[in-house]
Amino acid sequence: MALVTFAMIPVLRMTSRVLNIKEVFTGACDWKMLMNVLCILYFIQILTDTNVLHTIVEDFKSSPLPVPVIIAAISFIIGILTGLSQGHVAIVMPIVAALSPGDLNLAGVAMAFGVAGQMLTPTHMCFIVTLDYFKADFFKTLKPMFILEVMLLTVFSIYTWFTW
């Protein structure tokens, strides 16, 4: 972030814009994002130190269900519960990374189902803005979303089933 900020200073000066360097640097520091990253790293460290991550991975591997199905279901449920992409990524991706390091297919399944859950939940920020700001009807808005989510989940489930 610092590199981009330093690179933008000459660009903004060439455009003859009035530039307050202090405001550029304070605006570039997103403390909420930094705290989110630190909390995610702390959560991963807790999972590792308490040996919970190893136990989860071993339980998933010994389950009769395929691992992608388990990851998809958990990611979808956590996406519904949190309503934020940071939430399901922070909780599910350490498990995915421990299950199969470097497997982008499993990470893609986790992301797709997590985002699907995130978009379906009434706690998602875009949905809340639609209801509050545009005064949309909750049930009229939810019906097309539900149909779309069912179609997407069906396509992802079929794809997941045939690729593993």
C-alpha positions as CSV (number, residue, x, y, z in Angstrom):
1,M,0.0,0.0,0.0
2,A,2.9,2.3,0.8
3,L,4.4,1.7,-2.7
4,V,1.1,2.6,-4.4
5,T,0.8,5.7,-2.2
6,F,4.3,6.9,-3.0
7,A,3.7,6.2,-6.7
8,M,0.5,8.3,-6.8
9,I,2.1,11.4,-5.3
10,P,3.9,12.5,-8.5
11,V,0.9,11.4,-10.7
12,L,-1.4,13.6,-8.6
13,R,1.1,16.6,-8.7
14,M,1.4,16.3,-12.5
15,T,-2.4,16.8,-12.8
16,S,-2.1,20.1,-10.9
17,R,-4.3,18.9,-8.1
18,V,-3.9,20.4,-4.7
19,L,-2.4,17.6,-2.6
20,N,-2.1,17.2,1.1
21,I,0.5,14.4,1.6
22,K,-0.6,13.8,5.1
23,E,-4.2,13.1,4.0
24,V,-2.9,10.8,1.3
25,F,-1.0,8.7,3.9
26,T,-3.7,8.7,6.5
27,G,-6.3,7.8,3.9
28,A,-4.2,4.9,2.7
29,C,-4.1,3.4,6.2
30,D,-7.3,1.4,6.6
31,W,-7.1,0.5,10.2
32,K,-10.2,-1.7,10.1
33,M,-8.7,-3.8,7.3
34,L,-5.4,-4.1,9.2
35,M,-7.3,-5.2,12.3
36,N,-9.3,-7.7,10.3
37,V,-6.1,-9.2,8.9
38,L,-4.5,-9.3,12.3
39,C,-7.5,-11.0,13.8
40,I,-7.6,-13.6,11.0
41,L,-3.9,-14.4,11.6
42,Y,-4.6,-14.6,15.3
43,F,-7.5,-17.0,14.7
44,I,-5.4,-19.2,12.5
45,Q,-2.6,-19.2,15.2
46,I,-5.2,-20.3,17.8
47,L,-6.4,-23.1,15.5
48,T,-2.9,-24.3,15.0
49,D,-1.7,-24.0,18.7
50,T,-4.7,-25.8,20.1
51,N,-4.3,-28.5,17.5
52,V,-8.0,-28.0,16.5
53,L,-7.0,-27.5,12.9
54,H,-5.2,-30.9,12.7
55,T,-8.3,-32.5,14.3
56,I,-10.7,-30.9,11.9
57,V,-8.5,-32.0,8.9
58,E,-8.3,-35.6,10.1
59,D,-12.0,-35.7,10.8
60,F,-12.8,-34.4,7.3
61,K,-10.5,-36.9,5.7
62,S,-12.0,-39.8,7.5
63,S,-15.5,-38.8,6.8
64,P,-17.5,-40.9,4.3
65,L,-18.5,-37.7,2.4
66,P,-16.1,-36.3,-0.2
67,V,-14.0,-33.4,1.2
68,P,-15.3,-30.9,-1.5
69,V,-18.9,-31.6,-0.4
70,I,-18.0,-30.9,3.3
71,I,-16.1,-27.8,2.4
72,A,-18.9,-26.5,0.2
73,A,-21.5,-27.1,2.9
74,I,-19.5,-25.5,5.7
75,S,-18.5,-22.5,3.5
76,F,-22.2,-22.0,2.5
77,I,-23.4,-22.2,6.1
78,I,-20.7,-19.8,7.4
79,G,-21.4,-17.4,4.4
80,I,-25.1,-17.4,5.5
81,L,-24.2,-16.8,9.2
82,T,-21.6,-14.0,8.6
83,G,-22.9,-12.2,5.5
84,L,-19.4,-11.0,4.9
85,S,-16.7,-12.4,2.6
86,Q,-14.1,-11.8,5.2
87,G,-16.0,-14.0,7.6
88,H,-16.2,-17.2,5.5
89,V,-12.7,-16.7,4.1
90,A,-11.2,-16.3,7.5
91,I,-13.0,-19.4,8.9
92,V,-12.9,-21.8,6.0
93,M,-9.7,-21.0,4.1
94,P,-7.3,-22.1,6.9
95,I,-9.1,-25.5,6.9
96,V,-8.9,-25.7,3.1
97,A,-5.2,-24.8,3.2
98,A,-4.5,-27.4,5.8
99,L,-6.6,-30.1,3.9
100,S,-4.8,-29.7,0.6
101,P,-2.1,-27.1,0.3
102,G,-2.1,-25.4,-3.1
103,D,-5.3,-26.9,-4.3
104,L,-7.1,-24.1,-6.1
105,N,-10.1,-26.2,-7.0
106,L,-11.0,-26.8,-3.4
107,A,-10.4,-23.1,-2.6
108,G,-12.6,-22.2,-5.5
109,V,-15.4,-24.4,-4.2
110,A,-15.1,-22.8,-0.8
111,M,-15.2,-19.3,-2.3
112,A,-18.1,-20.1,-4.6
113,F,-20.3,-21.6,-1.9
114,G,-19.3,-19.0,0.7
115,V,-20.2,-16.2,-1.6
116,A,-23.5,-18.0,-2.5
117,G,-24.3,-18.2,1.2
118,Q,-23.2,-14.6,1.7
119,M,-25.5,-13.4,-1.0
120,L,-28.5,-15.4,0.2
121,T,-28.4,-14.2,3.8
122,P,-30.6,-11.3,4.9
123,T,-27.6,-9.9,6.8
124,H,-25.6,-9.1,3.6
125,M,-24.9,-5.4,3.4
126,C,-26.2,-5.0,-0.2
127,F,-29.5,-6.6,0.7
128,I,-29.9,-4.4,3.8
129,V,-29.2,-1.3,1.7
130,T,-31.8,-2.5,-0.8
131,L,-34.4,-2.9,1.9
132,D,-33.6,0.3,3.8
133,Y,-32.7,2.8,1.1
134,F,-34.9,1.6,-1.8
135,K,-37.8,0.5,0.5
136,A,-37.9,-2.9,-1.3
137,D,-40.3,-5.6,-0.1
138,F,-38.3,-8.4,1.7
139,F,-40.2,-11.4,0.3
140,K,-40.5,-10.0,-3.3
141,T,-36.7,-9.4,-3.2
142,L,-35.9,-12.8,-1.6
143,K,-37.8,-15.0,-4.1
144,P,-35.7,-14.2,-7.2
145,M,-32.5,-14.4,-5.2
146,F,-33.5,-17.8,-3.8
147,I,-34.3,-19.1,-7.3
148,L,-30.9,-17.9,-8.6
149,E,-29.0,-19.3,-5.6
150,V,-30.7,-22.7,-6.1
151,M,-29.7,-22.7,-9.7
152,L,-26.1,-21.7,-9.0
153,L,-25.7,-24.2,-6.2
154,T,-27.0,-26.9,-8.5
155,V,-24.5,-26.0,-11.2
156,F,-21.6,-25.8,-8.7
157,S,-22.7,-29.1,-7.1
158,I,-22.8,-30.9,-10.4
159,Y,-19.4,-29.4,-11.4
160,T,-17.9,-30.4,-8.0
161,W,-19.3,-33.9,-8.2
162,F,-17.9,-34.5,-11.7
163,T,-14.5,-32.9,-11.1
164,W,-13.6,-35.0,-8.1
